[in-house]
Amino acid sequence: MEVIIQPTPEEAADVAAQFVAGVLEKKPDAVLGLATGNTPLGLYRRLIAMKLDWKKVTTFNIDEYVGLAPDHPQSYRAFMWANLFRHVNIAKENVHIPDGNAKNIPEFCTEYEQRIKDAGGIDLQILGIGSNGHIGFNEPTSSLTSRTRIKTLTEQTRNDNARFFRNEAEVPLHVVTMGIGTIMEARQNLLLAFGSSKARAVAMAIEGSITSLNPASALQMHPDVKVCLDDAAAQDLQWKQYYQSTYQNKPDWQRF
Ligand code: GLP
């Protein structure tokens, strides 16, 4: 796990954007796993400004609410089109987002996993983290080998996400999310976290025990993970200085 700490979210998003751009330059037909939420917005804005070629890129979003109309402003489909897809030259047929309105959700989830396999697997999965350590919508106690499936949100997550809705009651109870097993099969993972509200979850994920009580801790078992943090999200890390000096002393050939 490579932990990269920058003073501000803007600087951390700069580093993340350089890294993602490098992946797309090396592999123009890369398969990207994408996340929603506030955290990746700065990254998406930078990728748009870089005017990269998305013509051959395929994307799979990590999660979606169950039961929101696809054009509901808080559906992750609407979010992705508004904040990324409509600003780049991606082919519509290469965009995959879980269908929270599928008639048969378990069947849809099996198909979604198959579509990822058929695309050759995910090259780079972009992740945010919930204040309770969730990745995608894999809430605490999710199986660390889980696959795409329906999940019930915790009270804490519904509360955290209520800011996007008129009130907490409007936040759907159910979601479809890639599983932790799905995320672990991505060739690379890039986790972003900003702000002090994420500090505890981040410290547990990077330095705590591997436990389903903090689903992001499963990433300790993945061979290629980068974590981009701002100072506030890194404040509870015991090994913060070590990560900072490792990054500063990184040989040029390892830079992206
Ligand atoms: C949301 C999403 C996650 C996201 C996380 C953090 O509920 N389902 O994919 O990474 O919670 O969100 P934010 O970036 O807004 O803090």
Residues whose N, C-alpha, C, O or C-beta is under 5 A from the ligand:
A	BS01	GLP	A35 T36 G37 N38 T39 D63 L127 G128 I129 G130 G136 F137
